[in-house]
């Protein structure tokens, strides 16, 4: 109890006279000065160092990491402590992460799915890269109008393997995104590409394009976001962790920030809870190395 009083006096010494605060709190000035001159304990010193590391990791995540991801990042550095201590240190420093909220894009125009099956069944896992992919389209508001973004995400590594942006929502947009993913050379023959029943994804043109790449189409039900939850989750993170911080005057500025998030942060650095708090490209490269060794 006395220690807490000393800490309060020390915190408020710029605002009140020390002698007066000691009298108010019923402690001696000599006791306070003796406490202040003591060297910090090893525990206090470690807590101070941890607090600095927590702040550094939080800033490096662009203020997006909650205490669990910060805790995981500390562990990757070899700093072992409890998650609750990390939570307390973040709270003490006023570090509040961007909150990912549920998000449902309004770009889905239902097409005739022509009996295209659901080959995923809400199972967004895969034993190796390039065998199961998910995709979707969203938009980013700018003063010039919408910038449309199509993505292709690998279910094994959660890495964004393909993306495309344009000022239109035509089939060429989604073809460009899957074409970029195919260009990585990581897609396996007969890979599954799962989307919603948007008209572009269910079009004959897109079907022929996928057939030419030896990719099988899979679709969920329109309006049921859980059928394409992995793609939806990525857009939620992109918008709430990054894009909602900005007001874009042009599509070009919005495009730069989307690329910065995907290639500069998400793929290379963002710790993914479904990957044991590792970044997507680390998991992807590890899998490819294992396959090569085998």
C-alpha positions in Angstrom: 0.0 0.0 0.0 2.8 2.4 0.9 4.6 1.6 -2.4 1.4 2.6 -4.3 1.4 5.9 -2.4 5.0 6.6 -3.3 4.3 5.8 -7.0 1.3 8.2 -6.9 3.4 11.0 -5.4 6.1 10.4 -8.0 3.6 10.5 -10.8 2.0 13.8 -9.6 5.1 15.6 -8.4 4.9 18.0 -11.3 1.4 19.1 -10.2 1.7 19.2 -6.4 4.3 19.8 -3.7 5.8 16.6 -2.5 5.6 17.6 1.2 1.9 18.3 0.8 1.2 15.0 -0.9 3.1 13.1 1.7 0.9 14.7 4.4 -2.3 14.0 2.4 -1.3 10.3 2.0 0.1 9.8 5.5 3.6 8.9 4.5 7.0 10.5 5.4 9.0 12.6 3.0 12.2 10.7 4.1 10.5 7.4 3.2 9.5 8.7 -0.2 13.0 10.0 -1.0 14.5 6.8 0.2 12.2 4.8 -2.1 13.0 7.0 -5.1 16.7 6.5 -4.7 16.5 2.7 -4.6 17.7 1.0 -7.7 14.9 -0.5 -9.7 14.3 -4.2 -9.1 15.1 -6.8 -11.8 11.3 -7.3 -12.3 10.7 -3.6 -12.7 13.6 -3.3 -15.1 12.3 -6.2 -17.2 8.8 -4.8 -17.2 10.2 -1.5 -18.5 12.0 -3.2 -21.3 9.0 -5.3 -22.2 6.8 -2.2 -22.3 9.2 -0.7 -24.8 9.2 -3.8 -26.9 5.4 -4.0 -26.8 5.2 -0.4 -28.0 7.7 -1.1 -30.8 5.9 -4.2 -32.1 2.5 -2.3 -31.9 3.9 0.6 -33.9 5.5 -1.9 -36.4 2.1 -3.5 -37.0 0.7 0.0 -37.9 -1.3 -0.1 -34.7 -3.3 -3.2 -35.7 -2.1 -5.9 -33.3 -4.1 -6.8 -30.3 -2.4 -8.3 -27.2 -2.4 -11.9 -28.5 -0.5 -10.9 -31.7 1.9 -8.7 -29.7 2.5 -11.6 -27.3 3.2 -13.9 -30.3 5.6 -11.4 -31.8 7.5 -11.2 -28.5 7.7 -15.0 -28.4 9.2 -15.0 -31.9 11.9 -12.7 -30.5 12.6 -15.0 -27.6 10.9 -12.8 -25.1 8.7 -15.1 -22.9 6.0 -13.6 -20.7 2.3 -14.1 -20.1 -0.3 -12.8 -22.5 -2.0 -11.0 -19.6 1.1 -9.1 -18.9 1.2 -7.9 -22.5 -2.4 -6.9 -22.2 -1.7 -4.9 -19.0 1.4 -3.2 -20.6 -0.7 -2.2 -23.7 -3.5 -0.9 -21.5 -1.0 1.2 -19.4 0.4 2.8 -22.6 -3.0 3.4 -24.2 -2.2 1.1 -27.1 -5.6 0.3 -28.7 -5.6 -1.7 -31.9 -7.7 -1.2 -35.0 -10.8 -3.4 -34.5 -11.7 -5.8 -37.3 -15.5 -5.7 -37.7 -17.8 -8.0 -39.7 -17.9 -7.0 -43.3 -20.1 -7.9 -46.2 -19.3 -6.3 -49.6 -22.1 -5.2 -51.8 -20.5 -6.1 -55.1 -22.1 -9.5 -55.6 -24.5 -9.6 -58.5 -25.9 -13.1 -58.6 -25.2 -15.0 -61.8 -26.6 -18.2 -63.1 -24.3 -20.7 -61.4 -25.3 -23.4 -63.9 -24.8 -26.3 -61.5 -21.3 -25.3 -60.5 -20.6 -27.3 -57.3 -19.4 -26.3 -53.9 -16.2 -28.2 -53.6 -15.1 -26.5 -50.4 -18.0 -26.9 -48.0 -16.6 -24.2 -45.7 -13.4 -26.0 -45.2 -10.8 -23.4 -45.9 -7.7 -25.5 -45.1 -5.4 -27.4 -47.4 -2.5 -29.7 -46.9 -0.2 -28.0 -49.3 0.0 -24.7 -51.3 -1.8 -24.2 -54.6 -4.5 -26.9 -54.3 -7.4 -24.8 -52.9 -7.9 -21.1 -53.4 -10.6 -18.6 -52.6 -11.4 -15.3 -54.3 -13.8 -12.4 -54.0 -14.2 -8.7 -55.1 -14.7 -5.6 -53.1 -14.5 -1.9 -53.7 -12.6 1.1 -52.2 -14.3 4.5 -52.2 -12.4 7.4 -53.7 -13.4 10.9 -54.8 -13.0 9.7 -58.4 -15.4 6.8 -57.9 -15.0 3.1 -56.8 -11.7 1.2 -57.2 -12.5 -2.5 -57.5 -10.2 -5.1 -56.0 -10.2 -8.8 -56.8 -8.1 -11.2 -54.8 -7.0 -14.9 -54.9 -5.9 -16.4 -51.5 -4.2 -19.7 -51.0 -6.0 -21.8 -48.3 -2.8 -23.5 -47.1 -0.6 -20.4 -46.4 -3.4 -17.7 -46.4 -1.1 -15.7 -48.7 -2.6 -13.4 -51.3 -1.2 -15.0 -54.5 -3.1 -12.9 -56.9 -4.8 -9.5 -57.0 -6.0 -7.0 -59.6 -7.5 -3.5 -59.4 -9.5 -1.5 -61.9 -12.2 1.2 -62.2 -14.7 -1.4 -63.4 -16.3 -4.7 -62.2 -16.0 -6.8 -65.3 -14.9 -10.3 -65.9 -11.4 -9.1 -66.9 -10.8 -8.0 -63.3 -11.2 -11.4 -61.8 -9.4 -13.0 -64.8 -6.4 -10.7 -64.1 -6.3 -11.7 -60.4 -6.4 -15.5 -61.0 -3.9 -15.0 -63.9 -1.5 -13.4 -61.5 -1.9 -16.3 -59.1 -1.3 -18.8 -61.9 1.8 -16.8 -62.9 3.5 -17.6 -59.6 3.8 -21.2 -60.8 2.5 -22.5 -57.4 -1.0 -23.7 -58.6 -1.4 -27.4 -58.9 -3.2 -29.1 -61.7 -6.9 -29.5 -60.9 -6.7 -26.8 -58.2 -10.0 -25.6 -56.8 -10.9 -21.9 -57.0 -13.9 -21.1 -54.7 -15.9 -17.9 -54.9 -19.4 -16.6 -54.3 -22.0 -16.8 -57.1 -21.2 -13.4 -58.6 -22.1 -13.1 -62.2 -18.4 -12.7 -63.3 -17.3 -15.8 -61.5 -20.1 -17.9 -62.9 -19.9 -16.5 -66.5 -19.0 -18.8 -69.4 -16.0 -16.5 -70.2 -14.5 -17.0 -66.8 -15.3 -20.8 -66.8 -13.4 -21.2 -70.1 -10.5 -19.1 -68.7 -10.2 -21.4 -65.6 -10.4 -24.5 -67.8 -7.5 -23.3 -69.8 -5.5 -23.0 -66.5 -6.6 -26.5 -65.4 -8.5 -25.0 -62.4 -11.9 -26.3 -61.2 -14.6 -23.8 -60.2 -16.4 -23.9 -56.9 -19.1 -21.6 -55.6 -21.0 -21.0 -52.4 -24.5 -19.6 -51.9 -25.1 -16.0 -52.7 -25.7 -13.9 -49.6 -24.3 -16.5 -47.2 -21.0 -15.0 -46.2 -19.8 -18.1 -44.3 -19.6 -20.0 -47.6 -16.7 -17.7 -48.6 -15.6 -16.7 -45.1 -11.9 -16.7 -45.7 -12.0 -14.2 -48.6 -14.5 -12.0 -46.6 -12.2 -12.1 -43.6 -9.3 -10.8 -45.6 -11.3 -7.8 -46.9 -12.4 -7.1 -43.4 -8.8 -6.9 -42.2 -7.7 -4.9 -45.2 -10.4 -2.2 -44.7 -10.5 -2.0 -40.9 -6.8 -2.4 -40.2 -5.7 -0.1 -43.1 -7.9 1.5 -45.6 -10.4 3.1 -43.2 -7.6 5.3 -42.0 -7.5 7.2 -45.3 -9.7 9.4 -47.5 -8.6 8.8 -51.1 -8.8 11.6 -53.6 -7.8 9.4 -56.5 -7.9 5.7 -57.4 -4.1 5.8 -57.9 -3.6 6.7 -54.2 -6.0 4.0 -53.1 -4.2 1.5 -55.3 -0.9 2.3 -53.7 -2.2 1.7 -50.2 -3.8 -1.6 -51.1 -0.5 -2.8 -52.5 1.3 -1.5 -49.4 -1.0 -3.5 -47.2 -0.9 -6.8 -49.2 2.7 -6.9 -50.2 4.3 -4.7 -47.6 2.5 -6.0 -44.5 0.0 -8.8 -44.9 1.9 -11.4 -46.9 5.3 -10.7 -45.4 4.8 -9.6 -41.8 1.3 -9.9 -40.4 1.0 -12.7 -37.9 -2.0 -14.9 -38.8 -3.8 -16.6 -35.9 -4.8 -19.6 -38.1 -1.1 -20.2 -38.9 0.1 -20.3 -35.3 0.9 -16.6 -35.4 3.2 -16.7 -38.4 3.1 -14.6 -41.6 1.7 -16.2 -44.7 4.9 -16.1 -46.8 6.9 -17.8 -44.0 4.4 -20.7 -44.0 4.4 -20.8 -47.8 8.2 -20.8 -48.1 8.5 -23.5 -45.4 6.0 -25.7 -47.2 7.8 -25.3 -50.5 11.2 -26.1 -48.9 9.7 -29.2 -47.4 8.3 -30.3 -50.7 11.6 -29.7 -52.5 13.5 -31.7 -49.8 11.0 -34.6 -50.2 
